[in-house]
């Protein structure tokens, strides 16, 4: 079974540190991590999407991600 958890993070500059702390805590469960956000010369997008392929502790990781203000969390299991 494969689980992909997607996070749309608003106020990326303010909330990225909390997301990184949670990702570090669950680091041994994260198989793949992809970050998508708009960027141009000197300008960073205020929002972004992060995709995590998780191999265990999926429910706990998803619950922790939901504690981030401005985060929309969705999970897909195949």
N, C-alpha and C positions, 0 to 999 in steps of 0.2 A: 504494500500500500504506500502511495506517495501523497503527502500533504503539502500544498503550497498555500502560504499565508501572505496575503497582500495587505499593505498598509498605505493608505493615502494620508500623508502627514501635512497638515496645514501649519502655518507659522514655523516653517522648517528651521529657521535660524534659532528660534526659541526652544523648540521641542526635540531637536536632533540629539542633544546630549542624553536625554532620558531614554530615547530609543536605543542609542548606542550602549547605554548601561544595561538595558534589558537584553540586547543582542549578545553582549559579552557574557552575561549570566547564563544564557542558554547556548553559548557558543558550541558546545560539544553536540548539540542536537541540530545545528544548522548545517546542512549539506551544501546549499547554494544560496547566495545573496546577490540580488541585482538591484541597484538603485537607478531610478529614472527621474530626472528633473531637468527643466529647461535652464539653459545657461548660454550666455553670450558674453562678449568681451566686457568684463568688469561687472556683469549683472548676474545675480543668482536668483532663480525662481523662489518665491516664498512658499511654494508647496512642492511636494514630490511623492513619488510612488516607490515603495520598496517591496520586493518580492523575496520571500524566504521559502526554500525547500527544506522542510523539517522532517527528521527521521524518527524522533521520539519526543515525548513530553509536549506534544502538539497542543493539547488543551491548556496546559499550564502556561505555555509561551503565549498563546492567543489571549488568555486572560490577563497576563501581565501587559501585553501591548495595549489592551483596551483601557489601561489606567492612564495612558498618555493623553493629555488634553489636546484636542484638535486632531486626533487620530481616528480614521475610519478603518476598521479591520474586517477583512473577509477571508474565509478559508475555503479551499477546494481540496477534496480528497478523491484520488483516482484509484 
